[in-house]
Amino acid sequence: MTTISPAVSFARENRARFLDELKALLRIPSVSTLPEHKGDIERAAKWVADDLRRSGMEHVEVIPTAGHPLVYADWLHAPGRPTVLCYGHYDVQPADPLEEWTTPPFEPVERDGSLYARGSTDDKGQMFMHLKALESLLKTGGGKLPVNARVIIEGEEEVSGEGIEAFVKNHPDRLACDVVVVSDTEMFAPGLPSLTVGLRGLCYTEIEARGPATDLHSGSYGGASPNPFFALCQIISRLKDDDGRVLIPGFYDKVKAPTQAELKAWESLPFDEPRYLKNEVGSTALTGEPGYSVLYRTWARPTLEVHGMPGGFTGAGAKTVIPARASAKVSMRLVPDQEPQAIFKLFSDHVMSLCPKGIRLSIKQLSVGDAVVVNTDNRFVKVAAAAMADVYKRETVTIRTGGSIPIVASFQKHLKAPTLLMGFGLPDCAAHGPNEKFLIENFYGGIESLVRLFERLGA
């Protein structure tokens, strides 16, 4: 029978308070990409810093950056014990389209065992688990932790991560640690503890096409003036074939395949493709490269997707213009050995080669990040797996995810420390979409798993 420590008991006894505090944080609309929410971003950073101070963490500081502030704290009085760096982010995605939310995105609501709000799972809810785990240990340990701990929380993960990227590069001593713990991923299925050991990289771009010098009347100039939207459609249609294979020359040259052991492990996971299609994708069919399973395509194959094409007239009614300019936001998810800057050059060269006559193109790089695969043959992975298994009473599985957390690669590069990706979201949590939710039992289970992790590391 698993021993219940005072810190675990404290976490269980304070569940209602912890949830109320999370709701207070979720009410702050800290949308990092919209300038009008700058004040909310600063308010959220202060809120997180104040909570860390109340818990008993030391040297709490809101650190300005060129963008949104970082929040730092530490407790470093456990000589001979490992140092853990806890990472998360307090910024969130925009809530649009608002009409698709059942309840307001910044008014947290409990429904069917889940907490609905923007940021509930990505990443305020999961980040807050770290703060409550530390509090539980400090309040029951006489103000002491079983490990040394540093905390770094950023406010730009959903836009660029430039502030924390620069801080990690320029101040690795302030974040020196033996292991990084991140909770910004998912469990593979409800009740199945999961450690993520692979993240895809990212190369996010914006193509701008310019045609006439100004918007033109489509009746007077249609048939004579180049149209930037058609130019983008022609270019984009030639970036992938009908099967979803990317047509950029050299794109697949350095793709590293998963090991046979990984592939075999994925086959044993409880993946229901019809349910995935109906409940998660919500379409009539799945697409993608033939010859690869859904998990292989989304975890270990690179992709190219279009996210938006702003420009022209999109208001109600009609306005018949040929726009002077239009743009398309295009990203590529990358896998190990695909270097983002090299992929950006291949992409740019190919797009320029497809430019129709009468069109001028420019291509911007919005953000990049390396793919990450964590070596599972280390003691931290084993301890984390055991901690989660204690809570969920099932063996922990290792998985990959198709998403990207660019700072993880920087932690590996500059801090020389492995990363534990202990996620407690679920595949249907709707992160980045309307009606985002976090299973409340996973919020509690995540706190307890983290408490047990820190206790085991300090044993």
C-alpha positions in Angstrom: 0.0 0.0 0.0 1.4 3.4 -1.0 2.3 5.6 2.0 0.5 8.9 2.3 2.9 11.7 3.3 1.9 14.9 5.1 2.4 16.9 1.9 0.0 14.6 0.0 -2.5 14.8 2.8 -2.2 18.6 2.8 -2.8 18.7 -1.0 -5.9 16.6 -0.6 -7.2 18.6 2.3 -6.8 21.9 0.3 -8.2 20.8 -3.0 -11.2 23.2 -2.9 -8.9 26.2 -2.1 -6.4 25.2 -4.8 -9.2 25.1 -7.3 -10.6 28.4 -6.2 -7.2 30.0 -6.6 -6.8 28.5 -10.1 -10.2 30.1 -11.0 -8.9 33.5 -9.9 -5.8 33.1 -12.2 -8.0 32.0 -15.1 -10.1 35.1 -14.8 -7.2 37.2 -15.8 -7.3 37.4 -19.7 -3.5 37.2 -20.2 -3.6 36.9 -24.0 0.0 37.4 -25.0 -0.5 38.1 -28.7 -2.9 41.1 -28.3 -1.4 44.5 -27.3 -4.6 45.5 -25.5 -4.0 42.8 -22.9 -0.6 44.1 -21.9 -2.0 45.1 -18.5 -3.6 41.7 -18.0 -0.2 40.1 -18.8 1.5 42.2 -16.1 -1.4 41.5 -13.7 -1.0 37.7 -14.2 2.8 37.8 -13.7 2.3 39.7 -10.4 -0.4 37.2 -9.4 1.9 34.3 -9.9 4.7 36.0 -8.1 2.5 36.8 -5.1 1.4 33.2 -4.9 5.0 31.9 -4.9 5.8 34.3 -2.0 2.8 33.1 0.0 3.8 29.5 -0.4 7.3 30.2 1.1 9.5 30.3 -2.0 12.4 32.7 -1.9 14.0 35.3 -4.1 10.7 35.8 -6.0 11.1 38.3 -8.8 9.2 39.6 -11.8 11.9 40.0 -14.4 11.3 42.4 -17.3 12.2 41.3 -20.8 11.9 43.0 -24.2 8.4 41.4 -24.3 6.4 40.0 -21.4 7.9 39.5 -18.0 9.2 36.3 -16.5 8.5 35.2 -12.9 11.4 33.6 -11.0 11.6 32.0 -7.5 13.9 29.5 -5.8 14.5 27.5 -2.6 18.1 26.2 -2.4 18.7 24.8 1.0 19.0 21.0 0.4 22.7 20.3 0.1 23.4 17.1 -1.7 19.9 16.8 -3.1 19.0 17.3 -6.8 18.0 20.8 -8.1 14.7 20.8 -10.0 13.7 23.6 -12.3 9.9 23.9 -12.7 8.8 25.6 -16.0 5.4 26.8 -17.2 3.6 29.8 -18.8 0.9 32.1 -17.6 0.0 33.5 -21.1 -2.9 32.1 -23.1 -4.2 32.0 -26.6 -7.0 34.4 -27.8 -10.4 33.1 -27.1 -11.9 33.7 -30.6 -14.4 32.6 -31.9 -16.3 33.8 -28.9 -19.7 32.6 -30.2 -18.5 29.0 -30.1 -18.0 29.1 -26.3 -20.8 27.6 -24.2 -19.7 29.9 -21.3 -17.5 33.0 -21.3 -13.8 32.0 -21.8 -12.5 34.0 -18.8 -15.3 33.0 -16.4 -14.2 29.5 -15.2 -17.1 27.1 -14.9 -17.2 23.6 -13.5 -19.2 21.2 -15.7 -19.2 17.4 -16.0 -16.1 17.1 -13.8 -14.1 19.5 -15.8 -13.1 23.2 -15.4 -13.9 25.2 -18.6 -11.9 28.4 -19.3 -9.2 29.7 -21.6 -5.9 28.5 -20.2 -7.4 25.9 -17.9 -5.2 23.2 -19.4 -2.7 25.2 -21.5 -1.0 26.1 -19.4 -2.3 27.9 -16.3 -3.9 24.8 -14.8 -0.9 22.6 -15.3 1.6 25.3 -14.3 -0.4 26.0 -11.2 0.0 22.3 -10.2 3.7 23.0 -9.7 3.1 25.9 -7.4 0.6 24.0 -5.3 2.9 20.9 -5.0 5.7 23.2 -3.8 3.3 24.8 -1.3 2.2 21.5 0.0 5.8 20.4 0.7 6.8 23.8 2.2 3.8 24.0 4.5 4.2 20.5 5.9 8.0 20.4 5.9 8.6 23.3 8.3 9.4 25.6 5.4 11.7 23.2 3.8 11.7 21.2 0.5 13.1 17.7 0.0 15.0 19.0 -3.1 16.4 22.3 -4.3 13.9 24.1 -6.5 13.9 26.9 -9.0 10.8 28.1 -10.8 10.6 30.0 -14.1 7.3 31.0 -15.5 7.0 32.9 -18.8 4.4 35.1 -20.5 5.3 34.6 -24.2 5.0 30.8 -24.8 2.0 31.4 -27.1 3.7 34.0 -29.2 7.4 33.6 -29.5 9.2 32.8 -26.3 11.9 35.3 -27.1 12.2 36.6 -23.6 12.8 33.3 -21.9 15.0 32.1 -24.8 17.4 35.1 -24.2 17.3 34.6 -20.4 18.2 30.9 -20.6 21.0 31.7 -23.0 22.4 34.7 -21.1 21.8 33.5 -17.5 22.2 29.7 -17.4 23.7 30.0 -13.9 20.4 31.4 -12.5 18.6 28.3 -13.8 21.2 25.7 -13.1 19.6 22.4 -12.3 19.8 18.6 -12.5 16.4 18.2 -14.2 13.6 20.4 -15.7 10.0 19.5 -15.0 7.4 20.7 -17.5 3.6 20.2 -17.4 2.3 21.4 -20.7 1.4 18.2 -22.4 -1.3 15.5 -22.3 -2.0 12.0 -20.9 -2.6 9.6 -23.8 -6.0 8.6 -22.4 -8.0 9.2 -19.2 -6.5 7.5 -16.2 -3.4 6.5 -18.1 -0.3 8.2 -16.7 1.9 9.4 -19.5 5.4 10.8 -19.9 6.0 12.6 -23.1 9.5 11.9 -24.5 9.3 13.6 -27.9 8.2 17.0 -29.2 8.1 18.1 -32.8 10.0 21.3 -33.7 8.5 24.3 -35.4 9.2 26.7 -38.2 6.4 29.3 -38.4 6.4 31.7 -41.3 4.3 34.4 -43.0 4.2 34.9 -46.7 3.2 38.3 -48.0 2.1 38.7 -51.6 1.8 42.2 -53.2 0.2 42.9 -56.5 -1.3 46.3 -57.5 -0.1 49.5 -55.8 -3.5 49.9 -54.1 -6.8 48.1 -53.9 -8.5 48.1 -57.3 -12.1 47.8 -58.5 -12.5 44.2 -59.6 -14.9 45.2 -62.4 -12.6 47.7 -63.9 -9.3 45.8 -63.4 -10.4 42.1 -63.1 -8.7 40.2 -65.9 -5.8 42.6 -66.1 -4.4 43.1 -62.6 -2.6 40.3 -60.7 -4.5 39.2 -57.5 -2.3 38.4 -54.4 -4.9 35.9 -53.1 -4.8 33.9 -56.2 -1.0 34.0 -56.1 -1.0 32.6 -52.6 -3.5 29.9 -53.5 -1.3 28.9 -56.4 1.8 28.8 -54.3 0.2 27.0 -51.3 -1.4 24.4 -53.6 2.0 23.4 -54.7 3.5 22.9 -51.2 1.9 19.5 -50.6 0.5 16.8 -52.9 -2.9 15.2 -52.5 -1.6 12.6 -50.0 -0.1 15.3 -47.7 3.5 14.8 -48.7 5.4 18.1 -48.6 6.9 19.0 -52.0 9.7 21.2 -50.9 12.9 19.8 -52.4 15.2 18.5 -49.6 12.5 18.7 -47.0 12.7 15.0 -45.9 16.4 14.6 -46.4 17.3 14.6 -42.7 14.2 13.1 -41.1 15.2 10.7 -38.3 12.7 7.8 -37.9 11.6 6.5 -34.5 13.1 3.3 -33.2 11.5 0.0 -33.7 11.0 -0.3 -30.0 9.1 3.0 -30.0 6.9 1.9 -32.9 6.1 -1.3 -31.1 5.2 0.6 -27.9 2.9 2.9 -29.9 1.1 -0.1 -31.3 0.2 -1.3 -27.8 -1.4 2.0 -26.8 -5.2 2.1 -26.6 -5.8 4.2 -29.7 -9.3 4.1 -31.2 -9.1 5.6 -34.7 -12.8 5.9 -35.4 -13.3 7.6 -32.0 -10.3 9.9 -32.7 -11.9 10.9 -36.0 -15.3 11.5 -34.5 -14.6 13.0 -31.1 -11.3 14.8 -31.6 -11.0 15.7 -35.3 -14.8 15.9 -36.0 -14.4 15.4 -39.7 -15.5 12.8 -42.2 -12.1 11.4 -43.0 -8.5 11.5 -41.8 -5.7 12.7 -44.2 -2.0 12.4 -44.4 0.8 10.4 -45.9 -0.1 6.8 -46.7 1.9 4.1 -45.1 2.1 5.6 -41.7 -0.2 5.2 -38.7 -2.1 8.2 -37.3 0.3 8.3 -34.2 3.3 8.0 -36.5 2.1 10.9 -38.7 1.3 13.2 -35.8 4.2 12.3 -33.6 7.2 11.5 -35.8 6.5 12.8 -39.3 7.0 16.5 -40.4 4.0 18.4 -41.6 3.1 21.7 -43.3 -0.1 23.6 -42.5 -1.8 26.9 -43.4 -3.3 28.8 -40.4 -4.8 32.0 -41.9 -4.8 34.2 -44.9 -5.5 37.8 -43.9 -6.1 40.5 -46.4 -8.7 42.0 -48.7 -12.3 42.5 -47.6 -13.8 40.1 -45.0 -16.6 42.2 -43.5 -20.4 41.8 -43.9 -21.8 42.5 -47.3 -19.8 43.0 -50.5 -16.8 45.0 -51.5 -15.5 44.0 -54.9 -11.8 44.8 -54.8 -8.6 43.2 -55.9 -6.5 43.6 -52.8 -3.1 45.3 -53.0 -1.7 42.7 -50.7 -2.5 39.5 -48.9 -0.6 37.1 -46.6 -0.6 33.6 -45.4 0.6 32.1 -42.2 2.3 28.8 -42.8 4.0 26.5 -40.3 6.0 23.3 -40.5 6.2 20.9 -37.6 9.7 19.3 -37.6 11.1 16.0 -36.3 14.6 15.2 -35.0 17.5 16.1 -37.3 15.5 18.7 -39.2 17.2 22.0 -38.4 14.7 24.8 -38.4 16.9 27.5 -40.1 17.8 25.0 -42.8 14.1 24.1 -43.4 13.2 27.9 -43.5 15.7 28.4 -46.3 14.4 25.4 -48.2 10.9 26.7 -47.8 11.7 30.3 -48.8 13.7 29.2 -51.9 10.8 27.0 -53.0 8.1 29.6 -52.4 10.1 32.2 -54.3 10.5 29.8 -57.2 6.7 29.5 -57.4 6.0 33.2 -57.5 3.5 34.1 -60.3 4.3 37.0 -62.6 3.2 40.5 -61.4 3.5 39.4 -57.8 6.2 40.5 -55.3 6.8 38.1 -52.4 8.4 38.6 -48.9 8.7 35.8 -46.3 9.1 36.3 -42.6 10.2 33.8 -40.0 7.9 34.3 -37.0 9.2 31.6 -34.7 11.3 28.4 -34.7 12.1 25.6 -32.3 14.0 22.3 -32.5 12.4 18.9 -32.2 13.2 17.1 -28.9 13.5 13.4 -28.0 14.2 12.7 -24.4 16.5 9.8 -23.6 14.4 7.5 -21.3 17.4 5.8 -19.9 17.9 8.1 -17.0 16.9 8.0 -13.3 14.7 11.0 -13.5 12.4 9.4 -16.0 12.1 6.3 -13.9 11.3 8.3 -10.8 8.7 10.4 -12.6 7.1 7.3 -14.0 6.9 5.7 -10.5 5.4 8.9 -9.0 2.6 9.0 -11.6 2.0 5.3 -11.2 1.6 5.7 -7.5 -1.3 8.2 -8.1 -3.1 6.6 -11.0 -2.4 2.9 -10.0 -1.4 2.0 -13.6 2.0 1.7 -15.2 3.1 4.9 -16.8 3.5 4.9 -20.6 6.0 6.9 -22.7 4.6 8.8 -25.7 5.4 11.6 -28.1 3.3 14.5 -29.0 2.9 16.5 -32.3 3.1 19.8 -30.5 6.1 22.0 -29.8 7.6 23.6 -26.7 10.6 25.4 -28.2 12.2 26.3 -24.8 12.7 22.6 -24.0 15.4 22.4 -26.6 17.0 25.5 -25.1 17.0 23.9 -21.7 18.8 20.9 -23.1 21.3 23.0 -25.0 22.2 25.7 -22.3 21.4 24.0 -19.0 22.6 20.5 -20.1 19.7 19.0 -18.1 17.1 16.4 -19.1 13.4 17.4 -19.2 10.5 15.6 -17.7 7.3 16.3 -19.6 4.7 15.3 -17.1 1.4 16.3 -18.7 -2.1 16.0 -17.3 -4.2 17.4 -20.0 -6.3 15.1 -22.2 -6.7 14.7 -26.0 -10.1 16.3 -25.9 -9.2 19.3 -23.7 -9.6 21.7 -26.7 -6.4 23.6 -26.0 -6.3 26.7 -28.3 -9.9 26.1 -29.2 -13.4 27.0 -27.9 -14.5 25.4 -24.6 -11.0 24.6 -23.4 -11.3 22.4 -20.3 -9.2 20.6 -17.7 -10.4 17.5 -15.9 -10.5 18.5 -12.3 -9.4 15.1 -11.1 -6.3 15.5 -13.2 -5.6 18.9 -11.6 -5.6 17.1 -8.2 -3.7 14.1 -9.6 -1.1 16.3 -11.1 -0.4 18.1 -7.9 -0.1 14.8 -6.0 2.1 13.3 -8.7 4.5 16.3 -8.5 4.6 16.1 -4.7 5.5 12.4 -4.9 8.1 13.2 -7.6 9.9 15.8 -5.4 9.7 13.5 -2.4 11.2 10.6 -4.3 14.0 12.7 -5.8 14.9 14.0 -2.3 14.8 10.5 -0.7 
